[in-house]
C-alpha cells in the first residue's frame, strides 16, 4: 500500500496548488510551493486519521466478538 499512499499525498498536493490558483491567479512560485507542501502533508494526516478510525472500529468489533464468545460459554 506504500505506493497508493504516496499517490494520495501527491493528489492532495495537486489539489492544493489548483485551489491556490483559483483563489489567487497571480500566485507566485513560493505560494504554490507552500500550497503543495501543505496539501501533501494534509493528505497524509487525513489518511492516517482514517486508518486509525478503521483500526478502532476493528478493535471494537473484536472486543464485542470476544465478549459474545465468553458470555455464550457460561
VMD Tcl script that draws the C-alpha trace (Angstrom):
set ca {
  {0.00 0.00 0.00}
  {3.01 2.35 0.14}
  {2.68 3.43 -3.48}
  {-1.03 4.14 -3.11}
  {-0.31 6.19 0.00}
  {2.12 8.36 -1.93}
  {-0.32 8.77 -4.83}
  {-2.93 10.06 -2.38}
  {-0.47 12.55 -0.95}
  {0.51 13.75 -4.42}
  {-3.15 14.17 -5.33}
  {-3.57 16.30 -2.21}
  {-0.64 18.46 -3.24}
  {-2.00 18.92 -6.77}
  {-5.44 19.81 -5.41}
  {-3.93 22.39 -3.05}
  {-1.96 24.02 -5.86}
  {-5.08 24.16 -8.05}
  {-7.01 25.72 -5.17}
  {-4.27 28.33 -4.70}
  {-4.52 29.15 -8.42}
  {-8.30 29.58 -8.15}
  {-8.02 31.85 -5.11}
  {-5.13 33.91 -6.49}
  {-4.46 33.57 -10.22}
  {-1.33 35.72 -9.78}
  {0.09 33.40 -7.11}
  {3.84 33.10 -7.21}
  {6.04 30.04 -7.16}
  {6.56 30.32 -3.39}
  {2.81 30.37 -2.72}
  {2.26 27.38 -4.97}
  {5.13 25.53 -3.31}
  {3.73 26.16 0.14}
  {0.30 25.02 -1.02}
  {1.81 21.84 -2.47}
  {3.61 21.02 0.78}
  {0.51 21.76 2.84}
  {-1.64 19.59 0.57}
  {0.88 16.75 0.67}
  {1.14 16.82 4.46}
  {-2.60 17.32 4.93}
  {-3.45 14.33 2.78}
  {-1.00 12.22 4.77}
  {-2.53 13.29 8.08}
  {-6.05 12.70 6.82}
  {-5.10 9.23 5.61}
  {-3.55 8.31 8.95}
  {-6.67 9.56 10.74}
  {-8.89 7.38 8.55}
  {-6.64 4.35 9.14}
  {-6.76 4.94 12.91}
  {-10.57 5.14 12.85}
  {-10.76 1.87 10.90}
  {-8.41 0.18 13.39}
  {-10.52 1.45 16.30}
  {-13.68 0.06 14.69}
  {-11.98 -3.28 14.12}
  {-10.74 -3.38 17.72}
  {-14.25 -2.61 18.98}
  {-15.71 -5.34 16.80}
  {-13.09 -7.82 18.02}
  {-13.82 -6.89 21.65}
  {-17.55 -7.33 21.12}
  {-16.96 -10.71 19.48}
  {-14.75 -11.83 22.38}
  {-17.39 -10.70 24.88}
  {-20.07 -12.62 23.00}
  {-17.89 -15.73 22.95}
  {-17.23 -15.63 26.70}
  {-20.87 -14.99 27.60}
  {-22.09 -17.88 25.46}
  {-19.69 -20.27 27.18}
  {-21.22 -19.76 30.63}
}
mol new
graphics top color blue
foreach p $ca { graphics top sphere $p radius 0.5 }
foreach p [lrange $ca 0 end-1] q [lrange $ca 1 end] { graphics top cylinder $p $q radius 0.2 }
display resetview
